[in-house]
């Protein structure tokens, strides 16, 4: 589509302009490889490369304009140069303008925190769809537009993808959109300029310190999302998490809370818990749900509270809540004819793994084995590796340490990092099988009728990344195949 350069610069903090901004432009890109004649190139400084190094290259392709933080020494009179303080922030605002700011035409709710983002966003989408609304979804697992599924490459897409998808949502009549908002997305300004109707904070635990450097920076990234919310929005926090109140200290939004144990605007109590689901006393009403575990009680409470804040009647919200099923790869139960129960879960942080293990141990009889298969991702936060192994060893009858997505690291080295966290009294519980497929098969070989096998870490993922190559791999499929072979 053709736009005018001045239109896409609306509300962008510009320092200097060389050239005429009334000229028409075609597409907007921050990837130099995609640029063609008549396009606008935004030069962003990334972790691995700097877009400013490719300005001459895109000018040779015939771009109409360059948005950059540092002007090149030599300028071309055929090109408009726009100097800005922060190119990533400018890209987000320009992307919104390019697509006619679709977030302003939707009821957009963002979900942030360490754990629970995918479940809450996905099930809010499911609940509102069940109630007859056309909706959009941005999640780790997939993006959706009114029932149509689109693959997701990041928890939160880049600003161009976000606004392009939202524009399609508006075109297809969507009224609501639910988005996972990662800490990376906040600090990289991927969600800057979007108009949110509400924000939800789940919890904050150890994760992504490889990127943020320390816990405070990680926490501050989450908080910045709430700082950006407008006064017309709501900010919904889990007040059982000590970081909940911190998130809303400077927010302009109307603040609300949810809790299982404290005074809050929205409260719930677990009445019964089993592998079949939870019976909750929620907002004074008993509701039976298909989701399992205390961590999901928090998720369901957040979903209910958000639906009420978005105007859904109590009876409608509770009725739809009772129909919800777990998001893909989240406490995914397999009741197998062998009598062995399988559970596949995305738990890849210490807190998430601890939650899943506690849930299983609270429900099981303890006359059976709990065999856990877990690894840790390569080229990511190394400090959580020993802690995950410590928790897994303490909470399991047997633990098999394996590879997750080793990426460019040696799986054996990752396993050694994990082993450092295992307490001496648990050494005899731990095996190491670096090949993930063989690790799952080992777990099945060790299991007897009535036992439980937890395969944690990858959940919904359909690949395993080894040395930069993504090879097809699904935990659920591998576990089912191994179990089925027991029947032969």
N, C-alpha and C positions, 0 to 999 in steps of 0.2 A: 504494500500500500504506500501511496505517496503522501508525505507530510511536509510541513514547513519547519525548518530547523528551529525557528524562534518558538514554535508551539511546543516542541519536545523539551525546550530549555525552561519552560514555565516553572517558577519557584526554585530553580536550581541556583545555588550560590556560585555565581560566576565572578572570576577575578579579572579576566581580560579577554577581549574578543578581537581577532584579526580577520577581517572579511565581513561579508554581508549575510546576516542571519535570516533574511527573508527568503533565502533560496530553498527550493524543494529538495527533499532527501527521500531516499527509498527505505532501506532497512537499517536497523541499529544492531551493532555487533561489538563484542569485546574480544572475540576470537579472530585474529587477523586472517586466518585461513578461510573464513567464511565471507570475507569482505569482497564486494564487487563494485563496479562503477556506480556512483551516485549514493553510496551508503555512508553511514556515520560510524567511525571507529572510536571506541572508548578505550584509552590506554590505561590498563589497571596494573598496579604492582602486585604480583602474586608471590606465593612462597617459593615457587620454582622458576618463574620467569617474569619479566617486566614488559608490559605491553608497549612501553615507550621505545623499546628496542626494535619494534616492528612498524613504527610510524612510516619510515621511508618505503617499506615494502607495500603498505596499503595505499600510499600515495601513488605508487607506480601502478596500482590496480585501478586507480581513478576514483577513490573515495571523494565525497563532496565535503566532508568535515571530519576533523579530529578533535576529540575532547581529551584533554591531558592535564597532568599536574605540572609538567615541565615542558615548556615550548622547545622545539628543536632549534638548533643554531641557524639553520637555513629554512625559510618558509617558502611555500609554493603559492603564487598568487591565485591559482585555480582552486585552492583549498581554504576552507574557513577553519581557523584554529580557535578553540575555546579552552582557555586555561581555568582550571578549577582547583580548589584546595584538596578535595577528596573525590577521586574519579569513581570509586566503588559506590559511594553515596549518590553521586550525580547519576550514575548508570541506573540505580534503583528508581530515582525520581523521573528520569527521562523515559525509562521503560513504562512506568505508569502512564505518563503523558502520551507516549506513542500508541498505547492500547486504550486510550480514553479513560484511564483510571477505573478499571472494572471493579476494584475492591470497594468503591463507593456505592456500587449498585448491588452489593451482596451483604448479607449478614455474615461477616467473617469472624470466626473464633479461632484463636491460636492456643495451642497447648504446649507448655514447656516444662522442663524438669528432667531428672535423670532417667527415671523409670515411669512407665505408664502412658507415655505420649501416644504411642501407636494404638494401644487399646482404647484410650479415651477418644481420640480423633476418629478412629474407624467406627467405634460403636455409636458415637454421636451421629455420624453419617447414617449408620444403619437405623438408629431410632427415628431420626427425622424422615428418612425414606419410608419407614414403616408407617409413619403418620401421614404420608401422602405428599410430602414436599419434594421438589426437585432440588438435589444437593450436589456439591462438589467436595472432593477429598484430596488432600495432599498428605501422604504418609510414607514411612520407610518402606512399606510393603508394595504399595501401588498408589497411583493417582486415579481418581474416578470422576467422571462427569455424567451425572444423571444415569448411572448404571453401566456406562461404558468404562472399561478398564484400560488404563495406560500405564506402561512400565515406569517405575521410579528408580532413578540412579542415585539420588541423594535423599536424606531425610527431608531437607527443605531445598527445592530447586533454586537455580539462579534467578535474578529479577526478571530477565526476559522470559524465561520459561513460566515463572509464576504468573506474570501478567498476561502472557499468551493463553495459558490454560484458563485463567479467570475470565478472559474475554470470551472464550468458548462457552464457559459456564453461563455467562450472562446471555449469550446468543441462544443457548438451549433452555433458557427459562429458569435457571437455578436461582433459588432464593437464599440458600445458606451454603457456606463453605467452611470446612473444618481443616485446620492445618497444624501439623507438627512443626514447632519452631525450635530448631536446634541452636545450641550456643554458638556454633560456627556461623549459622545464618545471621545471628544478631551482630557479631563483631565484624562480619564481612558485608554488612548492610544489605543482605539479600531481601529483608522484609521492610526496609526503610521506605517510608512514603505510603505504605499500605494503610487503609483505614480499617481497624479492627473494631468489631462490635463488642468483643470480650476476649479476655486472656485467662488461662487456667494454669496454676502452678501445682505440680504433683508432689515433688520431693527433690532433695538434692543430696547426692552421695558421690562417691569417688568415681570419676570418669573423665576422659579427655584431657588429662593433665599433660599428656605429650604435646598437645596443641596449645593449651592455655598457660602452661608453665606451673601454675599453683592453684590451689583450691579457691582462693579469694578471687582470682581473675575469672575462673569458671563461674563462680557464684555471681560476680558482677555482670557477666555477660547475660545471665538469665534475668537479672534485675533490670537491665537496660530495656528489655522488652516491655516491662510494666511501666517504666519511666516514659516510654513513648506512647502509651495508650491515651486516647483523647478522653475528655471529661464525659463524653456521651457513652463511653464503654463501661463494662464491668470487669473487675479484677477478682477472680475467685481463687482463694489459696487454701491449701491443706494446712490447717493450723496445728496439726499434730507434728509437723516437721518444724524444727527450730528455725529454719530459714524462711518460713512462710511470711512472718510479719516483716522481715527485712525486705522482701520482694516489693511490698506495697508502700514503703516509707515515703517515696516521692511521687507516687502515681497520682494522676489527675482523675483517674477512673473511680467509679463507685466500688468500694471494697466489700467483698463477702467471703465467708469462710465455711469450710466443711471439716468434720472431725468424727472419729469413732470414739474418742475418749475425753474430749474437752467440750466446754460450752462453745457453740458455733451456730451460724445461721442455718446450716443444714447438718443433721446428725443421723447416724445409723448405728445399729447394734447387731452383731452377729448372733443369731439364735441357734442355728445349726450349720455345720460345715462337713461336707463329704466330697468324695470324688464326683458325685452327681451334681453338686452345686452348693449354693449358699441360700439359707433362709435368713432374711434380714428384717429387722424392724427399722423401717426407713421413713423418716418424717411422720412417725406415729402409726404407720401401716405395715402389716406383714407382707413381704413380697418374696416369692420363690424365684431364684435365678439359676441359670445354667453355668455361671462362672464359678471358679474354684479358688479358695484361699483368701486370707485377710487382705493381701495386696489388691485383690480384685474387688473386695468390699470398698476400698478407697476409690478405685476406678469407677465403680458403679455409682457411688455417692457423688463423685465429681460430675459424672454424666447426668445424673438426675438434677443436681443443682444447676448445671448449665442450661438444661432444657427448661427448667422453671424460670430462670433469668431471661431466657429467650421467649417467654410468654406461653409456654405449653402448660395446659391445665394439669393439676396433680394426678388425677385419675388416669388421664391419657399417658402421662409420663411413666407412671408405675406399670401400667399395662404393657407398654412397649418395652420397658426395661426388663420385664420378666421373659421376653422372647429372645433377648440378645444372647449370642454365642461368642466365645473367645475369638479374637483376631487370629489370623493364620500364624501358626508357629508360637502361639502363646498358650502355655499349659495345654498343649494338644494331646489329648488322651487317646490311647490305642488299647481297647479291650480285645485281646487276642485269644483264639481258640486253644492255644497252648496253656492258657491260664496265667500267662505272664502279662502284666500291665506295662505298657510303654507310655512315656511322657516325653514329648519334644517341646523344648522351650528356648526362647531367644536369649535367656539370661546370660549376659556377657559382661556384667559388672559384679563386684562383690555383693552389693546390696540386693540386686535382682536374684542372684544365685542363692543367697541366704533366704530370701523370701520364698522361693520355690521349695527349697529343702525343708524349711520350717513348715510350710503348708503340707507337704507330703508326710512329714514325721508327725504332725498333729493328727492326721487322718488315719494313717496306717496302724495295723495292730502291733507291729514290732515283733511278730512271730515270723515275718518274712524278711528277705534281704532287700535293701535299697542299693542298687548298683548304679553309680553315676559315671557318665562319660563326659568329660569336659576338657577344653583346651583354652588357649588365649591367642588373640590375634597378633600377628607379627607387625613390626613397624608402627606399633601403637604404644600406649602408656604401659611401661614395664612394671611400674610400682604396684599395679593391681594384681599381677600374676601370683605372687606368693600368698596374698590374702585370699584369692579365689580358691587356691588349692587347700589352704588351711580350713576354710569353711566347708569345702566339699568333703574333705577327709573326715572332719568332725561330724558331719551330718549324714554320712553314708556308711553302709556296711562294707562296701568295696568301692574303690575309686580307681578309674582308669583315666590317666592323663594322656591326652592326645593332641593332635594339631587342630587348629581352628581354620583360620585363613592365615597361613604363615607368611604370605606375601614374599618379601625378599629375605626373610630370616630363616635360619636353620631350625626346623621343628624341634630337634633334640635340644637345642639351646634354650628354646622357649620352655620346654618341659623341665629343664634343669632349673630355670628361674622359678617355676611353679613349685617344684619339689622343696625349695628353700623354706616355704611356708608351712610345710606339713610337720605337725608336732611329733616328737619321738614316739609317743605311745600309739600313733596312728600309722607308723611306717609299714606295718604288716598288712594294712588295708589297701596299699597303693601299688598299682601296676602302671607301667608306661608302655603304650603302643602308639608310636608316632603316626602310623597310617590310620586315618580316621575310620575308613571302612572296616579295617581289621579290628580297630578298637571296639566298634559297635558289635561286630560279630563275636568278639571275645566276651563282651557283656552278656550277649544272648547265650553263649556256651556256658557261662558261669551261673546262669539263672535257672531256677526251678519253678514249678507250678506255684503260683501265689506271689512270686517275687515281683518287684517293681524296678524297671530300668528307666533312668532319667538320662536323656541325651540333651545336653545344654550347650548354648553358645551361638548356634546358627539359626535355629528356628525356621523362619519362612524362606531363608536363602536357598537358591537353587544352584549354587556354584561353590567351588572351593578355589580360592586364589592362591596360586603357587608360582613364585618367580614371575609375577606380572601377567600370568595367564589364568583366566577363569575357566576352570574345568567343571562340567556338569556334576553336581552332587547335591542330594537332598537327604537330610537326616531322617525324615519320616519314611522315605522310600527305602533307604538302606536298612532301617530298623525293621520295617515290615518284611522285606525280602529275607533278612536273617531269621526272623521269627517263623516265616512261612516254611523255610527249609527244615525247621524243627518238626514240622508235621509230616514230612516225607518219610 
